Amino acid sequence: MYKKPEAKDISGCAIVGIINEKGKCIRGDVITNAIAVMHERSNGLGGGFAAYGIYPEFKDYYAFHVSYDDEGTKASVENFLQEKMVLVKSEAIPGRKKMHLPNIPILWRYFLEVPKSKLLSGMSEEDYVVSVVMRINTQFGGAFVFSSGKNMGVFKGMGYPEDVSRFYRLEEYEGYLWTAHGRFPTNTPGWWGGAHPFGLLDWAVVHNGEISSYGTNKRYLEMFGYQCTLMTDTEVIVYMLDLLLRKHNLPQEIALTALAPPFWREIDEMDKNKMEAMTALRMVYGSALLNGPFSIIISNANSMVGLTDRIMLRPMVAARKQDTVYMSSEEAAIREICPDPDDVWSPQGGEPVYARLEERP
């Protein structure tokens, strides 16, 4: 007798972002309410948030958020940081002690300054900070720098995103830009370092989908000194942004086109000048192309950008209410915190949605 197979519990990542383009602050519980609407898209293996403008009293210093497996590793990394940077402040990241999230590591934050004497000829502060982050993440087993920008922070861990928010007491923070993620791992394990967002300097990325070009992207990035160690496909996106935008100094629109360029058949139908430009971009940055189904929200201190794969195999909805822009996997999440937006739309595949800060606080 035929027996109907049991239904597989399919789930999908949830992403959401909010920016006030005037720089007005938004409390952390607002974005928590939005991501909680999409609870069923996650499965408790990862959730996280990125917030901008939350450390105004230390806005000129790099804020490192670091997780440790044990006190011995923490002591070793702190010795390394004191050797490489000027330590302005060191403290535990506040958290609710009675939360029962799995495998909670030691979570610490440091406000740091780059000593001018450490910068070699032609080296920028950002280059130096990236080198310090890469050294810690590759050479200190049991330590992971998951946030390293100025006046911003990534907060993430194992659990549903609303539980991760409560653990970090995000309702006590205010920022002008927030992104959030509820994670359903595709090919990668659930652990504190592998939860989204992924950050480097002030870049942060949340991602719904799968980067099937991970191997090609990873090998390309390693040519420029980036080390992918976090056991997840999304890590390559944030490093690729740092490479294209900061090190190669590409305009944002061109860099995003390199990540999700037009198909060759579309390029063949363009006018001569545009065809030559797109052909050159695809030839030079072919290894930066992101393949696979994805929708991502990219953030830095000045902007928030939503982008889907070229045929939009993962959802993205955007909305605006006066000076505030919202992006999400589902419209319901936006309407939970903004019931009456001025405009709501779904971008085309590969079409970026830009929201830019008019003046940084």
Secondary structure, DSSP 8 states (H G I E B T S, - for coil): -------------EEEEEEETT---EEHHHHHHHHHTTGGG--SS-EEEEEES--GGGTTSEEEEEEESSHHHHHHHHHHHHHHSEEEEEEE----TT---TT--EEEEEEEE--GGG--TT--HHHHHHHHHHHHHHHSTTEEEEE--BSEEEEEESS-HHHHHHHHTGGG-EESEEEEEE---SSS---GGGSS-EEETTEEEEEEE--TTHHHHHHHHHTTT----SSSTTHHHHHHHIIIIIIS---HHHHHHHHS---HHHHTTS-HHHHHHHHHHHHHTGGG---SSEEEEEEETTEEEEEE-TT--S--EEEEETTEEEEES-HHHHHHH-SS-SEEE---TT--EEEE-SS--
